Amino acid sequence: MSYAEKILIDLENNNLTLEAAVENYTEALARIKLAKKILEDAQNKVEIIERRDLDGVSTKKTKTKL
């Protein structure tokens, strides 16, 4: 069972105090923020690779053999 599933079940079954629910919410926000950062970093790396590859392809196309 994942972290999110456990929290959801606890919330649905009213197994959490208000304080625990707030702590879980805060933890979930921190995890979301971290996940967004990881995704943004990965996207930036992909964009850099794509730009580098496109620059390499365009450079190869413009060169002519003599």
PDB file of N, CA, C and O in Angstrom:
ATOM      1  N   MET A   1       0.855  -1.179   0.000  1.00  0.00           N
ATOM      2  CA  MET A   1       0.000   0.000   0.000  1.00  0.00           C
ATOM      3  C   MET A   1       0.897   1.236   0.000  1.00  0.00           C
ATOM      4  O   MET A   1       1.862   1.320   0.759  1.00  0.00           O
ATOM      5  N   SER A   2       0.567   2.174  -0.848  1.00  0.00           N
ATOM      6  CA  SER A   2       1.379   3.381  -0.934  1.00  0.00           C
ATOM      7  C   SER A   2       1.058   4.343   0.212  1.00  0.00           C
ATOM      8  O   SER A   2       0.048   4.216   0.904  1.00  0.00           O
ATOM      9  N   TYR A   3       1.946   5.290   0.376  1.00  0.00           N
ATOM     10  CA  TYR A   3       1.783   6.318   1.405  1.00  0.00           C
ATOM     11  C   TYR A   3       0.452   7.055   1.215  1.00  0.00           C
ATOM     12  O   TYR A   3      -0.295   7.265   2.171  1.00  0.00           O
ATOM     13  N   ALA A   4       0.171   7.443  -0.029  1.00  0.00           N
ATOM     14  CA  ALA A   4      -1.054   8.197  -0.317  1.00  0.00           C
ATOM     15  C   ALA A   4      -2.301   7.359  -0.034  1.00  0.00           C
ATOM     16  O   ALA A   4      -3.286   7.865   0.503  1.00  0.00           O
ATOM     17  N   GLU A   5      -2.254   6.079  -0.396  1.00  0.00           N
ATOM     18  CA  GLU A   5      -3.404   5.200  -0.143  1.00  0.00           C
ATOM     19  C   GLU A   5      -3.681   5.056   1.351  1.00  0.00           C
ATOM     20  O   GLU A   5      -4.835   5.064   1.779  1.00  0.00           O
ATOM     21  N   LYS A   6      -2.629   4.925   2.130  1.00  0.00           N
ATOM     22  CA  LYS A   6      -2.797   4.788   3.580  1.00  0.00           C
ATOM     23  C   LYS A   6      -3.437   6.041   4.175  1.00  0.00           C
ATOM     24  O   LYS A   6      -4.346   5.952   5.000  1.00  0.00           O
ATOM     25  N   ILE A   7      -2.963   7.184   3.756  1.00  0.00           N
ATOM     26  CA  ILE A   7      -3.533   8.437   4.258  1.00  0.00           C
ATOM     27  C   ILE A   7      -4.998   8.547   3.859  1.00  0.00           C
ATOM     28  O   ILE A   7      -5.841   8.926   4.673  1.00  0.00           O
ATOM     29  N   LEU A   8      -5.298   8.220   2.622  1.00  0.00           N
ATOM     30  CA  LEU A   8      -6.671   8.301   2.143  1.00  0.00           C
ATOM     31  C   LEU A   8      -7.592   7.396   2.950  1.00  0.00           C
ATOM     32  O   LEU A   8      -8.684   7.803   3.347  1.00  0.00           O
ATOM     33  N   ILE A   9      -7.149   6.174   3.189  1.00  0.00           N
ATOM     34  CA  ILE A   9      -7.955   5.231   3.975  1.00  0.00           C
ATOM     35  C   ILE A   9      -8.160   5.756   5.390  1.00  0.00           C
ATOM     36  O   ILE A   9      -9.269   5.701   5.921  1.00  0.00           O
ATOM     37  N   ASP A  10      -7.085   6.270   6.004  1.00  0.00           N
ATOM     38  CA  ASP A  10      -7.196   6.821   7.355  1.00  0.00           C
ATOM     39  C   ASP A  10      -8.164   7.998   7.400  1.00  0.00           C
ATOM     40  O   ASP A  10      -8.949   8.130   8.339  1.00  0.00           O
ATOM     41  N   LEU A  11      -8.104   8.851   6.382  1.00  0.00           N
ATOM     42  CA  LEU A  11      -9.016   9.997   6.335  1.00  0.00           C
ATOM     43  C   LEU A  11     -10.463   9.543   6.146  1.00  0.00           C
ATOM     44  O   LEU A  11     -11.377  10.047   6.799  1.00  0.00           O
ATOM     45  N   GLU A  12     -10.652   8.586   5.241  1.00  0.00           N
ATOM     46  CA  GLU A  12     -12.013   8.106   4.980  1.00  0.00           C
ATOM     47  C   GLU A  12     -12.626   7.411   6.193  1.00  0.00           C
ATOM     48  O   GLU A  12     -13.835   7.489   6.412  1.00  0.00           O
ATOM     49  N   ASN A  13     -11.804   6.741   6.968  1.00  0.00           N
ATOM     50  CA  ASN A  13     -12.285   6.016   8.145  1.00  0.00           C
ATOM     51  C   ASN A  13     -12.242   6.850   9.417  1.00  0.00           C
ATOM     52  O   ASN A  13     -12.506   6.347  10.509  1.00  0.00           O
ATOM     53  N   ASN A  14     -11.909   8.123   9.268  1.00  0.00           N
ATOM     54  CA  ASN A  14     -11.794   9.024  10.420  1.00  0.00           C
ATOM     55  C   ASN A  14     -10.847   8.470  11.482  1.00  0.00           C
ATOM     56  O   ASN A  14     -11.119   8.578  12.678  1.00  0.00           O
ATOM     57  N   ASN A  15      -9.738   7.879  11.046  1.00  0.00           N
ATOM     58  CA  ASN A  15      -8.757   7.308  11.955  1.00  0.00           C
ATOM     59  C   ASN A  15      -7.702   8.306  12.401  1.00  0.00           C
ATOM     60  O   ASN A  15      -6.801   7.955  13.163  1.00  0.00           O
ATOM     61  N   LEU A  16      -7.800   9.540  11.937  1.00  0.00           N
ATOM     62  CA  LEU A  16      -6.781  10.534  12.251  1.00  0.00           C
ATOM     63  C   LEU A  16      -7.350  11.664  13.087  1.00  0.00           C
ATOM     64  O   LEU A  16      -8.501  12.071  12.925  1.00  0.00           O
ATOM     65  N   THR A  17      -6.521  12.154  13.974  1.00  0.00           N
ATOM     66  CA  THR A  17      -6.887  13.373  14.688  1.00  0.00           C
ATOM     67  C   THR A  17      -6.697  14.535  13.716  1.00  0.00           C
ATOM     68  O   THR A  17      -6.075  14.380  12.665  1.00  0.00           O
ATOM     69  N   LEU A  18      -7.227  15.676  14.069  1.00  0.00           N
ATOM     70  CA  LEU A  18      -7.056  16.853  13.224  1.00  0.00           C
ATOM     71  C   LEU A  18      -5.572  17.168  13.072  1.00  0.00           C
ATOM     72  O   LEU A  18      -5.108  17.497  11.981  1.00  0.00           O
ATOM     73  N   GLU A  19      -4.844  17.068  14.157  1.00  0.00           N
ATOM     74  CA  GLU A  19      -3.405  17.350  14.114  1.00  0.00           C
ATOM     75  C   GLU A  19      -2.685  16.382  13.167  1.00  0.00           C
ATOM     76  O   GLU A  19      -1.836  16.802  12.380  1.00  0.00           O
ATOM     77  N   ALA A  20      -3.018  15.101  13.240  1.00  0.00           N
ATOM     78  CA  ALA A  20      -2.388  14.116  12.361  1.00  0.00           C
ATOM     79  C   ALA A  20      -2.775  14.366  10.905  1.00  0.00           C
ATOM     80  O   ALA A  20      -1.947  14.204  10.008  1.00  0.00           O
ATOM     81  N   ALA A  21      -4.017  14.756  10.666  1.00  0.00           N
ATOM     82  CA  ALA A  21      -4.461  15.046   9.304  1.00  0.00           C
ATOM     83  C   ALA A  21      -3.689  16.232   8.735  1.00  0.00           C
ATOM     84  O   ALA A  21      -3.293  16.213   7.570  1.00  0.00           O
ATOM     85  N   VAL A  22      -3.475  17.257   9.548  1.00  0.00           N
ATOM     86  CA  VAL A  22      -2.725  18.433   9.113  1.00  0.00           C
ATOM     87  C   VAL A  22      -1.270  18.052   8.837  1.00  0.00           C
ATOM     88  O   VAL A  22      -0.684  18.510   7.856  1.00  0.00           O
ATOM     89  N   GLU A  23      -0.691  17.221   9.692  1.00  0.00           N
ATOM     90  CA  GLU A  23       0.684  16.766   9.473  1.00  0.00           C
ATOM     91  C   GLU A  23       0.789  15.977   8.168  1.00  0.00           C
ATOM     92  O   GLU A  23       1.732  16.167   7.400  1.00  0.00           O
ATOM     93  N   ASN A  24      -0.169  15.101   7.921  1.00  0.00           N
ATOM     94  CA  ASN A  24      -0.165  14.325   6.680  1.00  0.00           C
ATOM     95  C   ASN A  24      -0.321  15.230   5.467  1.00  0.00           C
ATOM     96  O   ASN A  24       0.320  15.016   4.438  1.00  0.00           O
ATOM     97  N   TYR A  25      -1.171  16.236   5.588  1.00  0.00           N
ATOM     98  CA  TYR A  25      -1.374  17.187   4.504  1.00  0.00           C
ATOM     99  C   TYR A  25      -0.072  17.942   4.214  1.00  0.00           C
ATOM    100  O   TYR A  25       0.306  18.122   3.057  1.00  0.00           O
ATOM    101  N   THR A  26       0.598  18.374   5.269  1.00  0.00           N
ATOM    102  CA  THR A  26       1.862  19.086   5.121  1.00  0.00           C
ATOM    103  C   THR A  26       2.910  18.195   4.465  1.00  0.00           C
ATOM    104  O   THR A  26       3.643  18.643   3.582  1.00  0.00           O
ATOM    105  N   GLU A  27       2.985  16.945   4.887  1.00  0.00           N
ATOM    106  CA  GLU A  27       3.915  15.986   4.302  1.00  0.00           C
ATOM    107  C   GLU A  27       3.584  15.745   2.832  1.00  0.00           C
ATOM    108  O   GLU A  27       4.484  15.665   1.996  1.00  0.00           O
ATOM    109  N   ALA A  28       2.316  15.632   2.522  1.00  0.00           N
ATOM    110  CA  ALA A  28       1.907  15.413   1.132  1.00  0.00           C
ATOM    111  C   ALA A  28       2.307  16.595   0.250  1.00  0.00           C
ATOM    112  O   ALA A  28       2.765  16.407  -0.877  1.00  0.00           O
ATOM    113  N   LEU A  29       2.135  17.806   0.763  1.00  0.00           N
ATOM    114  CA  LEU A  29       2.541  18.990  -0.007  1.00  0.00           C
ATOM    115  C   LEU A  29       4.043  18.992  -0.253  1.00  0.00           C
ATOM    116  O   LEU A  29       4.493  19.342  -1.344  1.00  0.00           O
ATOM    117  N   ALA A  30       4.808  18.611   0.736  1.00  0.00           N
ATOM    118  CA  ALA A  30       6.265  18.550   0.580  1.00  0.00           C
ATOM    119  C   ALA A  30       6.641  17.511  -0.473  1.00  0.00           C
ATOM    120  O   ALA A  30       7.542  17.742  -1.280  1.00  0.00           O
ATOM    121  N   ARG A  31       5.954  16.365  -0.470  1.00  0.00           N
ATOM    122  CA  ARG A  31       6.239  15.323  -1.457  1.00  0.00           C
ATOM    123  C   ARG A  31       5.853  15.776  -2.860  1.00  0.00           C
ATOM    124  O   ARG A  31       6.555  15.477  -3.826  1.00  0.00           O
ATOM    125  N   ILE A  32       4.750  16.491  -2.975  1.00  0.00           N
ATOM    126  CA  ILE A  32       4.322  17.019  -4.277  1.00  0.00           C
ATOM    127  C   ILE A  32       5.354  18.016  -4.794  1.00  0.00           C
ATOM    128  O   ILE A  32       5.712  17.997  -5.972  1.00  0.00           O
ATOM    129  N   LYS A  33       5.827  18.885  -3.906  1.00  0.00           N
ATOM    130  CA  LYS A  33       6.832  19.875  -4.292  1.00  0.00           C
ATOM    131  C   LYS A  33       8.111  19.183  -4.773  1.00  0.00           C
ATOM    132  O   LYS A  33       8.696  19.589  -5.777  1.00  0.00           O
ATOM    133  N   LEU A  34       8.541  18.147  -4.064  1.00  0.00           N
ATOM    134  CA  LEU A  34       9.728  17.400  -4.455  1.00  0.00           C
ATOM    135  C   LEU A  34       9.516  16.711  -5.803  1.00  0.00           C
ATOM    136  O   LEU A  34      10.403  16.723  -6.657  1.00  0.00           O
ATOM    137  N   ALA A  35       8.349  16.114  -5.989  1.00  0.00           N
ATOM    138  CA  ALA A  35       8.050  15.433  -7.251  1.00  0.00           C
ATOM    139  C   ALA A  35       8.062  16.421  -8.420  1.00  0.00           C
ATOM    140  O   ALA A  35       8.587  16.112  -9.490  1.00  0.00           O
ATOM    141  N   LYS A  36       7.488  17.598  -8.218  1.00  0.00           N
ATOM    142  CA  LYS A  36       7.494  18.618  -9.267  1.00  0.00           C
ATOM    143  C   LYS A  36       8.916  19.029  -9.616  1.00  0.00           C
ATOM    144  O   LYS A  36       9.241  19.217 -10.788  1.00  0.00           O
ATOM    145  N   LYS A  37       9.768  19.171  -8.601  1.00  0.00           N
ATOM    146  CA  LYS A  37      11.167  19.558  -8.814  1.00  0.00           C
ATOM    147  C   LYS A  37      11.892  18.481  -9.610  1.00  0.00           C
ATOM    148  O   LYS A  37      12.638  18.787 -10.540  1.00  0.00           O
ATOM    149  N   ILE A  38      11.672  17.219  -9.246  1.00  0.00           N
ATOM    150  CA  ILE A  38      12.307  16.110  -9.968  1.00  0.00           C
ATOM    151  C   ILE A  38      11.850  16.096 -11.424  1.00  0.00           C
ATOM    152  O   ILE A  38      12.665  15.917 -12.329  1.00  0.00           O
ATOM    153  N   LEU A  39      10.552  16.284 -11.653  1.00  0.00           N
ATOM    154  CA  LEU A  39      10.022  16.311 -13.020  1.00  0.00           C
ATOM    155  C   LEU A  39      10.567  17.493 -13.818  1.00  0.00           C
ATOM    156  O   LEU A  39      10.913  17.339 -14.989  1.00  0.00           O
ATOM    157  N   GLU A  40      10.647  18.659 -13.201  1.00  0.00           N
ATOM    158  CA  GLU A  40      11.178  19.831 -13.888  1.00  0.00           C
ATOM    159  C   GLU A  40      12.642  19.622 -14.257  1.00  0.00           C
ATOM    160  O   GLU A  40      13.062  19.975 -15.359  1.00  0.00           O
ATOM    161  N   ASP A  41      13.427  19.045 -13.334  1.00  0.00           N
ATOM    162  CA  ASP A  41      14.834  18.777 -13.617  1.00  0.00           C
ATOM    163  C   ASP A  41      14.972  17.802 -14.789  1.00  0.00           C
ATOM    164  O   ASP A  41      15.804  17.997 -15.676  1.00  0.00           O
ATOM    165  N   ALA A  42      14.155  16.761 -14.781  1.00  0.00           N
ATOM    166  CA  ALA A  42      14.199  15.775 -15.862  1.00  0.00           C
ATOM    167  C   ALA A  42      13.801  16.420 -17.189  1.00  0.00           C
ATOM    168  O   ALA A  42      14.417  16.157 -18.222  1.00  0.00           O
ATOM    169  N   GLN A  43      12.776  17.260 -17.159  1.00  0.00           N
ATOM    170  CA  GLN A  43      12.332  17.938 -18.381  1.00  0.00           C
ATOM    171  C   GLN A  43      13.432  18.847 -18.916  1.00  0.00           C
ATOM    172  O   GLN A  43      13.666  18.898 -20.124  1.00  0.00           O
ATOM    173  N   ASN A  44      14.104  19.562 -18.022  1.00  0.00           N
ATOM    174  CA  ASN A  44      15.199  20.438 -18.449  1.00  0.00           C
ATOM    175  C   ASN A  44      16.317  19.630 -19.092  1.00  0.00           C
ATOM    176  O   ASN A  44      16.883  20.057 -20.098  1.00  0.00           O
ATOM    177  N   LYS A  45      16.644  18.473 -18.529  1.00  0.00           N
ATOM    178  CA  LYS A  45      17.690  17.622 -19.102  1.00  0.00           C
ATOM    179  C   LYS A  45      17.294  17.142 -20.494  1.00  0.00           C
ATOM    180  O   LYS A  45      18.116  17.127 -21.410  1.00  0.00           O
ATOM    181  N   VAL A  46      16.037  16.751 -20.646  1.00  0.00           N
ATOM    182  CA  VAL A  46      15.560  16.288 -21.955  1.00  0.00           C
ATOM    183  C   VAL A  46      15.633  17.423 -22.971  1.00  0.00           C
ATOM    184  O   VAL A  46      16.048  17.213 -24.111  1.00  0.00           O
ATOM    185  N   GLU A  47      15.233  18.615 -22.563  1.00  0.00           N
ATOM    186  CA  GLU A  47      15.284  19.758 -23.477  1.00  0.00           C
ATOM    187  C   GLU A  47      16.716  20.071 -23.896  1.00  0.00           C
ATOM    188  O   GLU A  47      16.964  20.407 -25.054  1.00  0.00           O
ATOM    189  N   ILE A  48      17.654  19.966 -22.965  1.00  0.00           N
ATOM    190  CA  ILE A  48      19.062  20.211 -23.287  1.00  0.00           C
ATOM    191  C   ILE A  48      19.553  19.181 -24.294  1.00  0.00           C
ATOM    192  O   ILE A  48      20.228  19.527 -25.263  1.00  0.00           O
ATOM    193  N   ILE A  49      19.217  17.923 -24.068  1.00  0.00           N
ATOM    194  CA  ILE A  49      19.625  16.851 -24.985  1.00  0.00           C
ATOM    195  C   ILE A  49      19.009  17.067 -26.355  1.00  0.00           C
ATOM    196  O   ILE A  49      19.684  16.921 -27.374  1.00  0.00           O
ATOM    197  N   GLU A  50      17.719  17.417 -26.386  1.00  0.00           N
ATOM    198  CA  GLU A  50      17.052  17.643 -27.675  1.00  0.00           C
ATOM    199  C   GLU A  50      17.690  18.799 -28.429  1.00  0.00           C
ATOM    200  O   GLU A  50      17.924  18.707 -29.634  1.00  0.00           O
ATOM    201  N   ARG A  51      17.973  19.895 -27.715  1.00  0.00           N
ATOM    202  CA  ARG A  51      18.603  21.046 -28.367  1.00  0.00           C
ATOM    203  C   ARG A  51      19.974  20.683 -28.911  1.00  0.00           C
ATOM    204  O   ARG A  51      20.336  21.065 -30.024  1.00  0.00           O
ATOM    205  N   ARG A  52      20.736  19.937 -28.109  1.00  0.00           N
ATOM    206  CA  ARG A  52      22.073  19.528 -28.532  1.00  0.00           C
ATOM    207  C   ARG A  52      21.976  18.630 -29.774  1.00  0.00           C
ATOM    208  O   ARG A  52      22.743  18.791 -30.723  1.00  0.00           O
ATOM    209  N   ASP A  53      21.038  17.695 -29.759  1.00  0.00           N
ATOM    210  CA  ASP A  53      20.857  16.805 -30.906  1.00  0.00           C
ATOM    211  C   ASP A  53      20.391  17.574 -32.133  1.00  0.00           C
ATOM    212  O   ASP A  53      20.868  17.322 -33.240  1.00  0.00           O
ATOM    213  N   LEU A  54      19.468  18.504 -31.951  1.00  0.00           N
ATOM    214  CA  LEU A  54      18.981  19.294 -33.085  1.00  0.00           C
ATOM    215  C   LEU A  54      20.091  20.162 -33.649  1.00  0.00           C
ATOM    216  O   LEU A  54      20.209  20.306 -34.865  1.00  0.00           O
ATOM    217  N   ASP A  55      20.907  20.742 -32.775  1.00  0.00           N
ATOM    218  CA  ASP A  55      22.030  21.549 -33.242  1.00  0.00           C
ATOM    219  C   ASP A  55      23.011  20.674 -34.015  1.00  0.00           C
ATOM    220  O   ASP A  55      23.560  21.102 -35.031  1.00  0.00           O
ATOM    221  N   GLY A  56      23.229  19.470 -33.546  1.00  0.00           N
ATOM    222  CA  GLY A  56      24.123  18.548 -34.239  1.00  0.00           C
ATOM    223  C   GLY A  56      23.582  18.150 -35.588  1.00  0.00           C
ATOM    224  O   GLY A  56      24.338  18.049 -36.554  1.00  0.00           O
ATOM    225  N   VAL A  57      22.284  17.922 -35.673  1.00  0.00           N
ATOM    226  CA  VAL A  57      21.647  17.544 -36.936  1.00  0.00           C
ATOM    227  C   VAL A  57      21.674  18.705 -37.906  1.00  0.00           C
ATOM    228  O   VAL A  57      21.979  18.512 -39.083  1.00  0.00           O
ATOM    229  N   SER A  58      21.365  19.904 -37.447  1.00  0.00           N
ATOM    230  CA  SER A  58      21.353  21.051 -38.342  1.00  0.00           C
ATOM    231  C   SER A  58      22.763  21.370 -38.816  1.00  0.00           C
ATOM    232  O   SER A  58      22.945  21.793 -39.958  1.00  0.00           O
ATOM    233  N   THR A  59      23.759  21.176 -37.968  1.00  0.00           N
ATOM    234  CA  THR A  59      25.135  21.407 -38.365  1.00  0.00           C
ATOM    235  C   THR A  59      25.569  20.401 -39.416  1.00  0.00           C
ATOM    236  O   THR A  59      26.245  20.758 -40.381  1.00  0.00           O
ATOM    237  N   LYS A  60      25.184  19.147 -39.232  1.00  0.00           N
ATOM    238  CA  LYS A  60      25.543  18.110 -40.190  1.00  0.00           C
ATOM    239  C   LYS A  60      24.874  18.367 -41.538  1.00  0.00           C
ATOM    240  O   LYS A  60      25.474  18.096 -42.578  1.00  0.00           O
ATOM    241  N   LYS A  61      23.657  18.877 -41.543  1.00  0.00           N
ATOM    242  CA  LYS A  61      22.927  19.123 -42.794  1.00  0.00           C
ATOM    243  C   LYS A  61      23.537  20.288 -43.568  1.00  0.00           C
ATOM    244  O   LYS A  61      23.512  20.293 -44.799  1.00  0.00           O
ATOM    245  N   THR A  62      24.085  21.277 -42.856  1.00  0.00           N
ATOM    246  CA  THR A  62      24.609  22.462 -43.544  1.00  0.00           C
ATOM    247  C   THR A  62      25.987  22.226 -44.111  1.00  0.00           C
ATOM    248  O   THR A  62      26.408  22.959 -45.006  1.00  0.00           O
ATOM    249  N   LYS A  63      26.703  21.239 -43.628  1.00  0.00           N
ATOM    250  CA  LYS A  63      28.049  20.953 -44.152  1.00  0.00           C
ATOM    251  C   LYS A  63      27.911  20.198 -45.479  1.00  0.00           C
ATOM    252  O   LYS A  63      27.085  19.296 -45.615  1.00  0.00           O
ATOM    253  N   THR A  64      28.705  20.575 -46.410  1.00  0.00           N
ATOM    254  CA  THR A  64      28.720  19.876 -47.696  1.00  0.00           C
ATOM    255  C   THR A  64      30.114  19.307 -47.917  1.00  0.00           C
ATOM    256  O   THR A  64      31.116  19.891 -47.505  1.00  0.00           O
ATOM    257  N   LYS A  65      30.153  18.170 -48.568  1.00  0.00           N
ATOM    258  CA  LYS A  65      31.449  17.553 -48.906  1.00  0.00           C
ATOM    259  C   LYS A  65      31.954  18.138 -50.210  1.00  0.00           C
ATOM    260  O   LYS A  65      31.183  18.360 -51.144  1.00  0.00           O
ATOM    261  N   LEU A  66      33.235  18.382 -50.265  1.00  0.00           N
ATOM    262  CA  LEU A  66      33.846  18.916 -51.491  1.00  0.00           C
ATOM    263  C   LEU A  66      34.701  17.875 -52.145  1.00  0.00           C
ATOM    264  O   LEU A  66      35.299  18.134 -53.189  1.00  0.00           O
TER     265      LEU A  66
END
